[in-house]
Amino acid sequence: MATTDDIETALHTARALILADLTARDTADAAVVSLVEQAVVHRRWWLEQWPDGTGYVLGLVAQDVQDALLESHGRWPLCADCAADGDPHALGVEPELGPDPHWVCGKHGAVVAAVGELS
């Protein structure tokens, strides 16, 4: 069972990696950082209910931020390869609920980068 330290470490890591991706795609303004913070707060509650979910929280926070951005800023992160071809669409997080989440182009099924390593 995960400890409070494990939960906080997982949440801080998720925050840092999502912020790295947002920064890499030039999307990390103050309003967006607030969305990340809201997602982390929500997932803190979720982890308090299910402490063994620490391995899944990065992908879940990524999806939460993606959903929040869709409502306020549009699709994020866009698939750079497909956008260059005139077919802009957002990358997805896979696995949806699992460890080691990656950004994936749903059109081609190609792994673009690990969450936290977008360029």
Backbone as a chain_set.jsonl record, in Angstrom:
{"seq": "MATTDDIETALHTARALILADLTARDTADAAVVSLVEQAVVHRRWWLEQWPDGTGYVLGLVAQDVQDALLESHGRWPLCADCAADGDPHALGVEPELGPDPHWVCGKHGAVVAAVGELS", "coords": {"N": [[0.842, -1.181, 0.0], [0.498, 2.234, -0.783], [2.221, 4.954, 0.721], [1.707, 8.164, 2.357], [3.837, 9.753, 1.557], [4.532, 8.451, -0.842], [2.271, 9.004, -2.369], [2.36, 11.828, -2.52], [4.81, 12.129, -3.84], [4.214, 10.905, -6.314], [2.224, 12.663, -7.245], [3.62, 15.136, -7.373], [5.549, 14.479, -9.257], [3.911, 13.927, -11.48], [2.795, 16.499, -11.878], [5.139, 17.963, -12.545], [6.0, 16.65, -14.914], [3.815, 16.997, -16.663], [3.779, 19.783, -16.791], [6.231, 20.12, -18.062], [5.647, 19.076, -20.616], [3.648, 20.879, -21.416], [5.139, 23.233, -21.468], [6.999, 22.561, -23.442], [5.375, 22.605, -25.652], [4.69, 25.211, -25.725], [2.538, 26.179, -24.115], [2.159, 26.78, -21.482], [0.85, 28.896, -19.815], [-0.299, 31.103, -17.156], [-3.034, 30.551, -16.62], [-3.32, 27.981, -17.631], [-1.51, 26.558, -16.066], [-2.89, 26.73, -13.694], [-5.005, 25.007, -14.301], [-3.639, 22.608, -14.333], [-2.932, 22.436, -11.643], [-5.493, 22.17, -10.509], [-6.2, 19.662, -11.532], [-4.312, 18.065, -10.248], [-5.052, 18.393, -7.564], [-7.57, 17.19, -7.624], [-6.803, 14.555, -8.272], [-5.302, 13.964, -6.05], [-7.231, 13.577, -4.076], [-8.42, 11.33, -5.239], [-6.298, 9.465, -5.073], [-6.095, 9.273, -2.321], [-8.331, 7.793, -1.815], [-7.769, 5.47, -3.217], [-4.94, 4.327, -2.725], [-3.146, 2.588, -3.997], [-3.086, 3.38, -6.591], [-1.006, 4.98, -7.449], [0.788, 4.467, -9.531], [-0.674, 4.994, -11.756], [-1.375, 7.609, -11.864], [-0.036, 9.638, -13.333], [-0.766, 9.373, -16.088], [-3.493, 9.785, -15.78], [-3.656, 12.419, -14.783], [-2.589, 13.723, -16.985], [-4.612, 13.217, -18.879], [-6.737, 14.515, -17.589], [-5.883, 17.197, -17.71], [-5.76, 17.514, -20.448], [-8.515, 17.259, -21.08], [-9.531, 19.506, -19.704], [-8.213, 21.558, -21.054], [-9.306, 21.265, -23.586], [-11.855, 22.299, -23.285], [-11.275, 24.979, -22.705], [-9.107, 25.935, -24.293], [-8.864, 24.472, -26.593], [-7.907, 21.603, -28.613], [-5.219, 19.65, -27.325], [-2.196, 17.91, -26.667], [-1.339, 18.828, -29.984], [-0.87, 16.598, -32.709], [2.093, 16.821, -34.173], [3.144, 15.798, -36.576], [0.885, 15.046, -38.126], [-0.492, 17.469, -38.155], [1.173, 19.013, -39.731], [0.599, 17.878, -42.146], [-1.868, 18.863, -42.649], [-3.916, 17.799, -41.152], [-4.901, 18.331, -38.359], [-4.958, 17.009, -35.119], [-5.51, 15.928, -31.737], [-3.061, 14.341, -29.687], [-3.319, 11.185, -28.046], [-3.488, 9.672, -24.754], [-1.909, 6.777, -23.829], [-1.275, 3.838, -21.987], [-4.781, 4.195, -21.22], [-5.454, 3.791, -18.561], [-3.011, 2.994, -16.785], [0.425, 2.136, -16.057], [3.407, 3.986, -17.08], [2.649, 5.992, -19.144], [2.133, 7.174, -22.506], [2.232, 9.62, -25.152], [0.278, 9.298, -27.957], [-0.24, 9.055, -31.447], [-3.337, 8.77, -32.634], [-4.24, 8.368, -35.195], [-2.225, 7.11, -36.69], [-1.322, 5.294, -34.888], [1.103, 5.544, -33.697], [3.654, 5.863, -31.276], [4.487, 8.87, -29.865], [5.851, 10.211, -27.804], [6.962, 9.717, -24.432], [4.821, 10.607, -21.705], [5.602, 13.723, -20.49], [7.838, 14.068, -21.978], [7.529, 15.428, -24.378], [8.479, 17.157, -27.361]], "CA": [[0.0, 0.0, 0.0], [1.261, 3.463, -0.902], [2.231, 5.858, 1.865], [1.454, 9.57, 2.03], [5.005, 10.206, 0.789], [4.406, 7.894, -2.19], [1.209, 9.752, -3.046], [2.865, 13.17, -2.818], [5.846, 11.988, -4.867], [3.537, 10.638, -7.59], [1.541, 13.885, -7.674], [4.627, 16.135, -7.754], [6.145, 14.01, -10.508], [2.918, 14.158, -12.532], [2.743, 17.943, -12.113], [6.361, 18.386, -13.233], [6.048, 16.102, -16.269], [2.787, 17.666, -17.469], [4.27, 21.139, -17.036], [7.294, 20.01, -19.075], [4.998, 18.927, -21.916], [2.995, 22.146, -21.73], [6.202, 24.174, -21.804], [7.562, 22.144, -24.725], [4.426, 22.995, -26.701], [4.451, 26.647, -25.527], [1.152, 26.308, -23.656], [2.165, 26.848, -20.013], [0.582, 30.203, -19.227], [-0.805, 31.033, -15.78], [-4.35, 29.901, -16.582], [-3.121, 26.552, -17.88], [-0.88, 26.015, -14.864], [-3.986, 26.571, -12.729], [-5.717, 23.791, -14.673], [-2.808, 21.492, -13.863], [-3.09, 22.38, -10.191], [-6.818, 21.619, -10.227], [-6.149, 18.228, -11.822], [-3.518, 17.432, -9.188], [-5.891, 18.375, -6.357], [-8.586, 16.147, -7.833], [-6.171, 13.228, -8.211], [-4.88, 13.719, -4.666], [-8.396, 12.959, -3.445], [-8.563, 10.004, -5.835], [-5.267, 8.603, -4.494], [-6.429, 9.018, -0.917], [-9.33, 6.721, -1.832], [-7.145, 4.281, -3.799], [-3.507, 4.594, -2.66], [-2.376, 1.753, -4.915], [-3.17, 3.962, -7.922], [0.078, 5.934, -7.724], [1.404, 4.172, -10.821], [-1.575, 5.401, -12.826], [-1.782, 9.008, -11.718], [0.54, 10.49, -14.38], [-1.635, 9.324, -17.254], [-4.79, 10.371, -15.437], [-3.498, 13.878, -14.73], [-2.433, 14.156, -18.382], [-5.941, 13.211, -19.489], [-7.525, 15.573, -16.955], [-5.432, 18.479, -18.258], [-6.213, 17.506, -21.833], [-9.953, 17.538, -21.065], [-9.736, 20.886, -19.28], [-7.757, 22.422, -22.135], [-10.254, 21.167, -24.698], [-12.946, 23.228, -22.992], [-10.865, 26.381, -22.618], [-8.083, 26.336, -25.265], [-8.878, 23.619, -27.78], [-7.195, 20.318, -28.516], [-3.811, 19.687, -26.905], [-1.221, 18.444, -27.616], [-1.601, 18.435, -31.36], [0.103, 15.719, -33.354], [2.872, 17.69, -35.06], [3.289, 15.176, -37.892], [-0.386, 15.123, -38.856], [-0.829, 18.884, -38.333], [1.959, 19.462, -40.883], [-0.084, 17.333, -43.327], [-3.186, 19.467, -42.75], [-4.901, 16.996, -40.418], [-4.593, 18.527, -36.935], [-5.733, 16.298, -34.102], [-4.774, 15.797, -30.477], [-2.491, 13.057, -29.308], [-4.006, 10.537, -26.943], [-2.659, 9.055, -23.723], [-2.047, 5.32, -23.742], [-2.604, 3.294, -21.77], [-5.69, 5.135, -20.557], [-5.314, 3.549, -17.13], [-1.885, 2.085, -16.618], [1.722, 2.784, -15.826], [4.243, 4.333, -18.224], [1.811, 6.544, -20.205], [2.763, 7.805, -23.662], [1.416, 10.354, -26.108], [0.171, 8.45, -29.137], [-1.032, 9.519, -32.585], [-4.408, 7.809, -32.853], [-4.418, 8.138, -36.63], [-1.211, 6.163, -37.155], [-0.987, 4.352, -33.827], [2.53, 5.702, -33.401], [4.046, 6.496, -30.017], [5.199, 10.113, -30.131], [6.769, 10.475, -26.684], [6.452, 9.444, -23.09], [4.267, 11.789, -21.058], [6.686, 14.459, -19.864], [8.989, 14.154, -22.893], [7.204, 16.034, -25.681], [9.452, 18.155, -27.835]], "C": [[0.889, 1.246, 0.0], [1.132, 4.305, 0.367], [1.878, 7.275, 1.396], [2.606, 10.132, 1.215], [4.95, 9.7, -0.645], [3.378, 8.677, -3.005], [1.715, 11.132, -3.443], [3.941, 13.132, -3.896], [5.211, 11.769, -6.233], [2.862, 11.902, -8.118], [2.522, 14.965, -8.12], [5.3, 15.757, -9.068], [5.19, 14.259, -11.665], [2.852, 15.638, -12.884], [3.951, 18.381, -12.941], [6.392, 17.898, -14.686], [5.004, 16.742, -17.182], [3.218, 19.098, -17.772], [5.393, 21.141, -18.069], [6.691, 19.888, -20.47], [4.309, 20.221, -22.347], [4.024, 23.193, -22.153], [6.797, 23.845, -23.169], [6.669, 22.561, -25.888], [3.951, 24.438, -26.528], [3.01, 26.942, -25.106], [1.059, 26.558, -22.154], [1.982, 28.265, -19.491], [-0.066, 30.021, -17.851], [-2.144, 30.305, -15.681], [-4.218, 28.391, -16.769], [-2.454, 25.889, -16.679], [-1.931, 25.828, -13.772], [-4.812, 25.323, -13.028], [-4.951, 22.545, -14.219], [-2.973, 21.331, -12.362], [-4.442, 21.794, -9.799], [-6.845, 20.112, -10.463], [-5.393, 17.484, -10.73], [-4.33, 17.343, -7.899], [-6.943, 17.273, -6.472], [-7.972, 14.759, -7.694], [-5.598, 12.929, -6.831], [-6.034, 13.045, -3.92], [-8.549, 11.525, -3.948], [-7.549, 9.028, -5.24], [-5.496, 8.335, -3.011], [-7.464, 7.903, -0.811], [-8.729, 5.397, -2.313], [-5.626, 4.474, -3.861], [-2.666, 3.749, -3.617], [-2.408, 2.281, -6.347], [-2.045, 4.913, -8.273], [0.729, 5.699, -9.086], [0.58, 4.641, -12.006], [-1.819, 6.902, -12.883], [-1.201, 9.914, -12.811], [-0.363, 10.519, -15.611], [-2.985, 9.964, -16.995], [-4.719, 11.894, -15.365], [-3.341, 14.424, -16.153], [-3.79, 14.225, -19.073], [-6.843, 14.295, -18.902], [-7.173, 16.937, -17.537], [-5.876, 18.591, -19.712], [-7.701, 17.864, -21.925], [-10.234, 18.998, -20.7], [-9.312, 21.862, -20.382], [-8.707, 22.398, -23.326], [-11.39, 22.167, -24.508], [-12.521, 24.691, -23.085], [-9.914, 26.846, -23.728], [-8.123, 25.546, -26.564], [-8.06, 22.361, -27.553], [-5.725, 20.524, -28.176], [-3.405, 18.315, -26.44], [-1.554, 17.967, -29.024], [-0.487, 17.514, -31.856], [0.833, 16.558, -34.395], [2.989, 17.102, -36.46], [2.016, 15.333, -38.714], [-0.805, 16.575, -39.086], [-0.075, 19.449, -39.534], [1.334, 18.985, -42.19], [-1.485, 17.902, -43.495], [-4.284, 18.694, -42.042], [-4.645, 17.132, -38.919], [-5.542, 17.739, -36.021], [-4.865, 16.151, -32.864], [-4.182, 14.404, -30.35], [-3.319, 12.479, -28.171], [-3.01, 9.977, -25.949], [-2.954, 7.565, -23.709], [-0.962, 4.792, -22.828], [-3.472, 4.307, -21.025], [-5.645, 4.991, -19.046], [-4.216, 2.51, -16.954], [-0.61, 2.851, -16.377], [2.4, 3.134, -17.147], [3.427, 4.911, -19.384], [2.63, 7.258, -21.283], [1.738, 8.612, -24.434], [1.456, 9.569, -27.409], [-0.683, 9.141, -30.197], [-2.07, 8.45, -32.868], [-4.607, 7.471, -34.317], [-3.465, 7.053, -37.136], [-0.833, 5.119, -36.112], [0.469, 4.433, -33.401], [2.742, 6.385, -32.057], [4.898, 7.715, -30.37], [6.245, 10.391, -29.06], [6.13, 9.981, -25.399], [5.83, 10.724, -22.553], [5.4, 12.444, -20.26], [7.881, 14.662, -20.772], [8.62, 14.66, -24.28], [8.286, 17.028, -26.076], [8.732, 19.227, -28.598]], "O": [[1.901, 1.3, 0.697], [0.075, 4.357, 0.995], [1.766, 7.541, 0.199], [2.385, 10.904, 0.281], [5.285, 10.437, -1.572], [3.594, 8.972, -4.18], [1.52, 11.559, -4.581], [3.982, 14.001, -4.767], [5.63, 12.385, -7.212], [2.924, 12.18, -9.315], [2.292, 15.637, -9.126], [5.586, 16.623, -9.895], [5.603, 14.748, -12.717], [2.853, 15.995, -14.062], [3.796, 19.094, -13.932], [6.768, 18.65, -15.585], [5.283, 17.0, -18.353], [3.04, 19.573, -18.893], [5.493, 22.072, -18.868], [7.168, 20.526, -21.408], [4.383, 20.609, -23.513], [3.793, 23.95, -23.096], [7.069, 24.745, -23.963], [7.158, 22.839, -26.983], [2.943, 24.841, -27.107], [2.352, 27.825, -25.657], [-0.044, 26.545, -21.607], [2.856, 28.787, -18.799], [-0.346, 28.895, -17.441], [-2.357, 29.525, -14.753], [-4.932, 27.617, -16.131], [-2.808, 24.766, -16.319], [-1.864, 24.866, -13.008], [-5.271, 24.651, -12.104], [-5.544, 21.56, -13.779], [-3.135, 20.216, -11.866], [-4.526, 21.005, -8.858], [-7.444, 19.37, -9.684], [-5.792, 16.39, -10.332], [-4.295, 16.32, -7.216], [-7.171, 16.518, -5.526], [-8.561, 13.882, -7.064], [-5.426, 11.763, -6.475], [-5.829, 12.056, -3.215], [-8.783, 10.61, -3.157], [-7.897, 7.887, -4.935], [-5.126, 7.274, -2.508], [-7.477, 7.154, 0.166], [-9.138, 4.327, -1.862], [-5.083, 4.755, -4.929], [-1.575, 4.167, -4.005], [-1.806, 1.674, -7.233], [-2.115, 5.593, -9.297], [1.178, 6.651, -9.724], [1.073, 4.682, -13.133], [-2.404, 7.405, -13.842], [-1.851, 10.892, -13.178], [-0.684, 11.595, -16.116], [-3.557, 10.607, -17.876], [-5.626, 12.581, -15.835], [-3.9, 15.47, -16.482], [-4.08, 15.193, -19.776], [-7.621, 14.92, -19.623], [-8.06, 17.74, -17.826], [-6.319, 19.653, -20.148], [-8.094, 18.681, -22.758], [-11.078, 19.645, -21.319], [-9.977, 22.873, -20.611], [-8.886, 23.414, -23.997], [-11.831, 22.804, -25.464], [-13.308, 25.545, -23.494], [-9.911, 28.027, -24.074], [-7.473, 25.926, -27.538], [-7.587, 22.093, -26.448], [-5.077, 21.446, -28.671], [-4.226, 17.608, -25.855], [-1.997, 16.835, -29.22], [0.674, 17.643, -31.467], [0.239, 16.96, -35.396], [2.937, 17.845, -37.44], [2.078, 15.715, -39.883], [-1.413, 16.881, -40.111], [-0.616, 20.27, -40.274], [1.518, 19.616, -43.23], [-2.22, 17.477, -44.387], [-5.465, 18.916, -42.308], [-4.223, 16.174, -38.273], [-6.763, 17.811, -36.152], [-3.639, 16.239, -32.936], [-4.738, 13.423, -30.845], [-3.95, 13.222, -27.419], [-1.828, 9.825, -26.259], [-4.106, 7.147, -23.592], [0.173, 5.262, -22.893], [-2.967, 5.162, -20.298], [-5.786, 5.98, -18.326], [-4.468, 1.305, -16.972], [-0.578, 4.077, -16.484], [2.011, 2.637, -18.203], [3.495, 4.388, -20.496], [3.669, 7.858, -21.008], [0.539, 8.335, -24.385], [2.528, 9.218, -27.903], [-1.716, 9.734, -29.888], [-1.728, 7.347, -33.293], [-5.098, 6.389, -34.641], [-3.859, 6.185, -37.916], [-0.109, 4.17, -36.412], [1.004, 3.494, -32.811], [2.078, 7.373, -31.745], [5.897, 7.606, -31.08], [7.379, 10.759, -29.366], [4.91, 9.847, -25.302], [6.268, 11.818, -22.911], [6.067, 11.791, -19.458], [8.836, 15.345, -20.401], [9.312, 14.362, -25.253], [8.921, 17.653, -25.227], [9.36, 20.166, -29.085]]}, "num_chains": 1, "name": "protein.A"}
